[in-house]
Amino acid sequence: MQKTIVLLAAVLVCSTVSAQKKPALFEAQDLTQENTFSQNIEGPNFDKAGNLYVVNFQKDGTVGKINTKDGSGEVFVTLADSSTANSIVFNSEGNMYLADFKGHNILEVNMKTKAVSVYVHSSQFNQPNDICITSKGRLFATDPNWRAGSGQLWRIDKGGNPVLLERRLGTANGIALSPDEKNLYINESVQRKIWRYDVDDAGNIFNKKLFAEFPDFGFDGMKCDKAGNLYVCRHGKGVIAVLSPDGKLIREVPLKGKLCSNLVFGGKDKKTVYVTLQDRKCIETFRVDIAGK
């Protein structure tokens, strides 16, 4: 009898510890302290080794490397010539690409030497805002003109050749590829519309359709999970809207801050979402049930 009681107690303790280790789904927690970044905190992304990088750590013009265990960070690289990045992606070789909205560039960072070079510059760029990358290393970039309330969409082929795909968008901001890379999503912050394009193997877009539309607040960064659900930053509302592949609102995940600017899936199981907040100048996280792509 005594052994049974001891075993039951041990099971209860283990169950309690296990439950404590598993945070609730869709509940935001702070990773970093407030005011760790500048107001232009944006573009979180992970390299192959699982290191988290976020732009504008401590001040504009930097890329920070953030410890996902305790939220501490350090400056990984400082950009030259007043360049200020807005988005980060990595190619299959491990090189980092940055949308430089101040310098009107897409920058490339050699992760071994930390050398920063201009991958592509165009006088036709407004200010490259957000970028995504295909498995073949092809980039797509949104390019808003905030004063005019308009925007463009670019494809940047390997080697840095820019191709203008769309010139009559609204304030093009967030951008994301579906898991199979056959659909490209673009949102317009001011117009509050999300568009979906079909994409062929050559990176051409066609069959533009309105995917979703909201009556209030704004949009910013977006990412897809493995099931094709689209996670959208609702800038000003302080929630991440989760949309199904057919554009239906599944849920809204409330955050502590209101000005969510971008997000990325990470962690060993890719089920932790890392969100950048411009009003709090920090990173919040929450757990999800479906891994990111």
SULVENZI-V750621 format. One record per helix or strand. SS is the DSSP state (H for helix, E for strand). FROM is the first residue (numbers start at 0). LEN is the number of residues. Records with the same first field share a line. If there is no record, write none. Layout:
SS = FROM-LEN / FROM-LEN
//
This chain:
H = 1-20
E = 24-1 / 28-2 / 36-10 / 51-6 / 61-5 / 72-6 / 84-6 / 95-5 / 104-5 / 115-6 / 127-6 / 138-7 / 149-8 / 160-9 / 171-6 / 182-6 / 192-7 / 204-9 / 221-4 / 229-5 / 238-5 / 248-6 / 259-7 / 271-6 / 281-6 / 291-1
//
